[in-house]
Structures are given as C-alpha cells and as structure tokens.
C-alpha cells in the first residue's frame, strides 16, 4: 500500500500534441499514452509543463500555440493555465490540473522577438531554445549520434535569452548542445532548468548532462527534471529501449545529481507522451510507487516533496 502521494509538478510532458497523434479524450481515462485527467489526478499531478514543438517556421509555431490553447481551454479537460506563482495555490482544491505553456525549441521565432513578447502575454513561462537541430539562435544536441556540432549560442540567441529572462520566462537547457549550454551559462544571472535530462555519467547519452553541467545548474540555483525515457536512463544501453528497467535506475541518476550538487537540484521532467517509458513507470499513476521506493531507500519525505514539486516551484519564483 502506497503511504506517500505528494503534489507533483511535472517539468515536461508532451500530452497536448501527442493526444492528436494518438486520438483519445484527455478528460477520460485511457490505456493509450501516459497522461490524462483521471490518471493525473490519481497521481496527484497538480501541474505540468505542457510542451509544444516550435517547428521550423513562424507558421508552424503559431499553429502549435493554437492547438495548445484549444486543448487547454476545452472545459471538459479541466485544465487551468498557470501564469503566476499564486495560480499554483488556486488549483489545489479546484479539481483542475495546472497547465504551463512551454516552448520546446523556438526555431520558428522571429528575429525581432515579437512572438516572444506576445507569447509572454499569452502565458509563456518556460522555454527551450532548440530541439535536436541548429537554428538561428543556438545549436541543439543531436540525439542519434555522439558526434556533436561545435557551434553554440549565437548573438540572436543571447538577445533571446536576455529578453526572455527580463520578461520572466524560465530558460530550459535540456536540448542544448554542450557549447550552447556553456555560452548560456556565461550570460545568465538567473536560475536555469533542465526540464527533462539525466546524468551523462550514469547513462552516456548526449542528451544527458555532464557532471560539470550539473554543478553549473546547481551554482545558478536551478534544478534538473529527471527524464523517464528509457534511452536516457539505461546505464548499460544508452540510446536504446529496454522496457524492464527498474526504479533503481531512476534513483541512480537522482543519487548522482544529489551527490554532485544537493537535493534542491533534482526534480521530475517525465517526458510522458513524448518518449518510450519503462514498464515500472508506464504512466503517471506509477509516480506514487516511485515515491514509495525512494522513501524506502534513503530519501526522506521532505526530500521527496522537493523532488516532486518544491524545487521547480522555487525556480519559477526566482525567474518569473
């Protein structure tokens, strides 16, 4: 019997767009995908960063924003758009799930950053600069090869970061290549997050973070959302998908980050509905079982509260 079920803020889910690729009703429990309203409520997921892909053009980015708002504004879905820190309190007893607008890459963004400013007024509160590509702002990490591009954050990207942070948008480094990460590190005084990345020392995949990057995020008072994707978890088979991984592998990544930094540097960024997940975490209803495992293996209830929601909430307070 599960004895702990803390509130959860998930740093990254792809449900808003994935629900179109695998049609189902978000308002109804389904065996398809990883998240829907009944399952999220069962797991006490009170809010999540609902990511949208930017695509490669301004038109594709606007199309994704339109899809996101249709999804969130559908009254059947019982979603409440989070725009302020106080909004997290508003949803606690409302029966709704908080939805944060997150751009997973901004390749389609205009160079004058008009859409960035409009996005902020629409509720954009978290943003990655690239996906697995090079765009006019930065260079993304390539997920299919260890051979990485050497280019980093461009002048336009530096302008983008500065303006986004001035507006109050949290910057996500999860899909940046190493050089872009360090270029960003040099120009930011605000906390940064890796919404859905793991430890490269445990699973040698370029999408994961090096020890020095983990320490740098800690130094900036940021946090790292543990990604449940098999290819980013598995120490023995990086980049491959073995469904029989256990909770111990998730804990290895957490332990490593805590050992290099501290408990404040670990959060959850499941990547639900965006990648292949091991059976033990097959949908969000398995989160309470993960918390129970951590509680039985060295983590306190206070630690788990930090991982499940408090660390992300702290970063949002510091950056919004």
C-alpha positions as CSV (number, residue, x, y, z in Angstrom):
1,X,0.0,0.0,0.0
2,X,1.4,3.4,-1.0
3,X,1.9,5.6,2.0
4,X,3.1,8.8,0.3
5,X,1.5,10.7,-2.6
6,X,2.9,14.3,-2.6
7,X,1.8,17.0,-5.0
8,X,3.6,16.8,-8.3
9,X,4.7,19.5,-10.8
10,X,6.0,17.6,-13.8
11,X,8.6,19.6,-15.7
12,X,7.9,18.1,-19.1
13,X,5.0,16.3,-20.8
14,X,4.1,16.2,-24.5
15,X,0.4,15.3,-24.0
16,X,-1.1,18.4,-25.6
17,X,0.2,17.5,-29.1
18,X,0.5,13.7,-28.6
19,X,-3.2,13.4,-28.0
20,X,-3.7,14.4,-31.6
21,X,-1.3,11.8,-32.9
22,X,-2.9,9.0,-30.8
23,X,-6.5,10.3,-30.6
24,X,-8.2,10.0,-27.2
25,X,-10.1,12.2,-24.8
26,X,-7.9,13.8,-22.2
27,X,-11.0,14.0,-19.9
28,X,-11.4,10.2,-19.9
29,X,-9.1,7.5,-18.5
30,X,-7.4,5.7,-21.3
31,X,-5.0,2.9,-21.9
32,X,-3.4,5.0,-24.6
33,X,-0.5,7.2,-23.8
34,X,0.8,8.2,-20.4
35,X,-1.3,11.0,-19.1
36,X,-4.9,12.1,-18.9
37,X,-7.0,14.0,-16.4
38,X,-8.2,10.9,-14.3
39,X,-4.7,9.4,-14.2
40,X,-3.0,12.7,-13.3
41,X,-5.5,13.4,-10.5
42,X,-4.9,9.8,-9.2
43,X,-1.2,10.5,-9.1
44,X,-1.7,14.0,-7.5
45,X,-0.1,15.7,-10.5
46,X,-1.2,19.2,-9.7
47,X,0.5,20.9,-12.6
48,X,2.8,20.2,-15.6
49,X,4.7,22.0,-18.3
50,X,2.7,21.0,-21.3
51,X,5.2,21.3,-24.1
52,X,4.6,22.3,-27.7
53,X,7.0,21.8,-30.6
54,X,8.1,25.0,-32.3
55,X,8.6,23.5,-35.8
56,X,10.9,25.3,-38.2
57,X,8.7,28.2,-39.3
58,X,6.8,31.0,-37.7
59,X,3.6,29.5,-39.1
60,X,4.3,26.1,-37.5
61,X,4.9,27.7,-34.1
62,X,1.7,29.7,-34.3
63,X,-0.2,26.5,-35.3
64,X,1.2,24.7,-32.3
65,X,0.2,27.6,-30.0
66,X,-3.3,27.4,-31.4
67,X,-3.5,23.7,-30.8
68,X,-2.3,24.2,-27.2
69,X,-5.0,26.8,-26.4
70,X,-7.8,24.7,-27.9
71,X,-6.7,21.8,-25.7
72,X,-6.3,23.8,-22.5
73,X,-9.5,25.9,-23.0
74,X,-11.7,22.9,-23.6
75,X,-13.9,22.8,-20.4
76,X,-14.1,19.0,-20.5
77,X,-10.3,18.8,-19.8
78,X,-10.5,20.8,-16.5
79,X,-7.2,22.5,-17.1
80,X,-6.2,25.8,-15.5
81,X,-3.5,27.8,-17.2
82,X,-0.7,28.7,-14.8
83,X,0.6,32.3,-15.4
84,X,1.6,33.4,-11.9
85,X,3.1,31.7,-8.7
86,X,-0.2,32.4,-7.0
87,X,-2.0,30.3,-9.6
88,X,-0.4,27.1,-8.1
89,X,-2.4,27.8,-4.9
90,X,-5.6,28.4,-6.9
91,X,-5.6,24.8,-8.3
92,X,-5.0,22.9,-5.1
93,X,-8.7,22.2,-4.3
94,X,-10.2,23.1,-7.7
95,X,-10.3,19.6,-9.3
96,X,-8.3,21.1,-12.1
97,X,-4.7,20.4,-13.3
98,X,-2.5,23.4,-13.9
99,X,-1.0,23.7,-17.4
100,X,2.1,25.8,-18.1
101,X,2.8,26.8,-21.7
102,X,6.3,25.6,-22.6
103,X,8.0,26.0,-26.0
104,X,10.3,23.0,-26.7
105,X,12.6,25.0,-29.1
106,X,11.9,28.3,-30.8
107,X,13.2,27.7,-34.3
108,X,10.1,29.4,-35.7
109,X,10.6,32.5,-33.6
110,X,11.1,35.8,-35.5
111,X,14.5,37.6,-35.1
112,X,12.8,40.7,-33.7
113,X,11.3,38.6,-30.9
114,X,7.8,39.9,-31.4
115,X,6.3,36.5,-30.9
116,X,8.4,36.1,-27.7
117,X,6.7,39.2,-26.2
118,X,3.3,38.1,-27.5
119,X,4.0,34.6,-26.1
120,X,4.7,36.0,-22.6
121,X,1.4,37.9,-22.6
122,X,-0.3,34.7,-23.7
123,X,1.2,32.9,-20.7
124,X,4.5,31.6,-22.0
125,X,6.5,30.9,-18.8
126,X,9.2,28.3,-19.8
127,X,11.2,27.9,-23.0
128,X,13.9,25.8,-24.6
129,X,15.9,27.4,-27.4
130,X,16.4,24.4,-29.6
131,X,15.3,20.9,-30.2
132,X,17.7,18.5,-31.9
133,X,18.6,21.0,-34.5
134,X,20.6,24.1,-35.3
135,X,18.5,27.2,-35.6
136,X,19.2,30.9,-35.8
137,X,19.5,31.2,-32.0
138,X,21.6,28.2,-30.9
139,X,22.7,24.6,-31.6
140,X,20.8,21.6,-30.2
141,X,22.1,18.3,-29.2
142,X,21.9,15.5,-31.7
143,X,20.1,12.5,-30.2
144,X,21.1,9.9,-32.8
145,X,24.9,10.3,-32.6
146,X,27.7,11.1,-30.2
147,X,29.3,13.3,-32.8
148,X,28.1,16.7,-31.8
149,X,28.3,20.1,-33.6
150,X,30.8,22.6,-32.1
151,X,28.8,25.7,-32.6
152,X,27.0,27.3,-29.7
153,X,24.7,30.2,-28.7
154,X,24.5,32.9,-31.4
155,X,24.2,36.6,-30.9
156,X,20.5,36.3,-31.7
157,X,20.3,33.6,-29.1
158,X,21.9,35.8,-26.5
159,X,19.4,38.5,-27.2
160,X,16.6,36.0,-26.9
161,X,17.8,34.7,-23.5
162,X,18.3,38.2,-22.1
163,X,14.9,39.4,-23.3
164,X,13.1,36.2,-22.2
165,X,14.6,36.4,-18.7
166,X,13.8,40.1,-18.4
167,X,10.1,39.3,-19.2
168,X,10.1,36.5,-16.6
169,X,10.4,33.3,-18.7
170,X,12.3,30.4,-17.3
171,X,15.1,29.1,-19.7
172,X,15.3,25.4,-20.3
173,X,18.7,23.9,-21.3
174,X,17.6,20.3,-21.9
175,X,18.1,20.2,-25.7
176,X,21.1,22.4,-26.0
177,X,24.5,21.0,-27.1
178,X,27.4,21.5,-24.7
179,X,28.8,24.7,-26.3
180,X,25.4,26.4,-26.3
181,X,24.9,25.3,-22.6
182,X,28.1,27.0,-21.6
183,X,27.5,30.1,-23.7
184,X,24.2,30.5,-21.9
185,X,25.7,29.8,-18.5
186,X,28.1,32.7,-19.1
187,X,25.3,35.3,-19.7
188,X,22.7,34.4,-17.1
189,X,22.4,35.5,-13.5
190,X,19.1,33.8,-13.1
191,X,18.4,30.1,-12.3
192,X,18.2,27.8,-15.3
193,X,16.5,24.4,-15.5
194,X,17.0,21.3,-17.5
195,X,13.3,20.2,-17.7
196,X,13.9,16.7,-18.8
197,X,17.5,15.5,-18.7
198,X,19.6,12.9,-16.7
199,X,23.2,12.4,-15.7
200,X,25.6,11.5,-18.5
201,X,28.0,9.8,-16.1
202,X,25.2,7.2,-15.4
203,X,23.8,7.0,-18.9
204,X,26.3,8.1,-21.6
205,X,23.9,9.8,-23.9
206,X,24.5,13.3,-25.3
207,X,21.0,14.5,-24.2
208,X,22.1,14.0,-20.6
209,X,24.2,16.4,-18.6
210,X,27.8,16.2,-17.8
211,X,29.0,16.4,-14.2
212,X,30.3,20.0,-14.8
213,X,26.9,21.0,-16.3
214,X,25.1,19.6,-13.2
215,X,27.3,21.6,-10.9
216,X,26.8,24.7,-13.1
217,X,23.0,24.4,-12.8
218,X,23.4,24.0,-9.1
219,X,25.6,27.1,-9.0
220,X,22.9,29.1,-10.7
221,X,20.3,27.7,-8.2
222,X,18.5,25.8,-10.9
223,X,17.1,22.3,-11.0
224,X,17.1,19.2,-13.2
225,X,13.9,17.2,-14.1
226,X,14.7,13.5,-14.3
227,X,13.6,12.1,-17.7
228,X,11.9,8.7,-17.6
229,X,12.8,7.9,-21.2
230,X,14.5,4.5,-21.4
231,X,17.2,5.7,-23.8
232,X,18.2,8.4,-21.3
233,X,18.1,6.2,-18.2
234,X,19.8,2.9,-19.0
235,X,23.5,2.8,-18.0
236,X,24.1,-0.4,-20.0
237,X,22.3,0.5,-23.2
238,X,22.4,4.3,-23.7
239,X,20.1,5.4,-26.6
240,X,18.3,2.0,-26.6
241,X,14.9,1.0,-25.2
242,X,14.8,-1.8,-22.7
243,X,11.4,-1.9,-21.0
244,X,12.4,-3.9,-17.9
245,X,14.3,-1.1,-16.2
246,X,13.5,-0.6,-12.5
247,X,13.1,2.3,-10.1
248,X,16.7,1.7,-9.0
249,X,17.9,3.2,-12.3
250,X,15.9,6.4,-11.7
251,X,17.4,6.6,-8.2
252,X,20.9,6.2,-9.6
253,X,20.5,9.4,-11.6
254,X,19.0,11.2,-8.6
255,X,21.7,10.0,-6.3
256,X,24.4,11.1,-8.7
257,X,23.0,14.6,-9.0
258,X,22.4,14.9,-5.3
259,X,26.0,13.8,-4.7
260,X,27.4,16.4,-7.1
261,X,25.0,19.2,-6.0
262,X,22.2,18.8,-3.5
263,X,18.6,17.7,-3.1
264,X,17.5,21.1,-4.4
265,X,18.9,20.2,-7.8
266,X,16.6,17.3,-8.6
267,X,13.0,17.5,-9.9
268,X,10.8,15.4,-12.3
269,X,10.5,16.0,-16.0
270,X,9.0,12.7,-17.0
271,X,8.8,13.3,-20.8
272,X,5.5,11.4,-20.6
273,X,3.7,11.2,-24.0
274,X,7.0,12.2,-25.6
275,X,9.2,9.1,-25.5
276,X,9.3,5.4,-24.6
277,X,9.0,4.7,-20.9
278,X,10.0,1.6,-18.9
279,X,7.2,-0.6,-17.6
280,X,7.7,0.4,-14.0
281,X,6.8,4.0,-14.9
282,X,4.4,3.1,-17.7
283,X,2.1,6.0,-17.0
284,X,1.7,8.8,-14.4
285,X,-0.2,6.6,-11.9
286,X,3.1,4.9,-11.2
287,X,4.6,8.1,-9.6
288,X,3.3,7.2,-6.1
289,X,5.1,3.9,-6.4
290,X,8.3,5.7,-7.3
291,X,7.9,8.0,-4.2
292,X,7.4,4.9,-2.0
293,X,10.5,3.3,-3.5
294,X,12.6,6.4,-2.7
295,X,11.1,6.6,0.8
296,X,12.2,3.0,1.4
297,X,15.7,3.6,0.0
298,X,17.2,6.6,1.7
299,X,15.1,9.6,0.8
300,X,13.0,11.4,3.4
301,X,9.5,12.7,2.9
302,X,11.0,16.2,2.9
303,X,13.4,15.2,0.1
304,X,10.6,13.7,-1.9
305,X,8.5,16.9,-1.6
306,X,11.4,18.8,-3.0
307,X,11.8,16.4,-5.9
308,X,8.1,16.2,-6.7
309,X,7.2,19.9,-6.8
310,X,9.1,22.3,-4.4
311,X,12.3,22.6,-6.4
312,X,10.6,23.6,-9.7
313,X,8.3,25.9,-7.8
314,X,11.3,27.6,-6.2
315,X,12.9,28.2,-9.6
316,X,9.7,29.6,-11.0
317,X,9.5,32.0,-8.1
318,X,13.1,33.1,-8.8
319,X,12.6,33.5,-12.5
320,X,9.1,34.8,-13.1
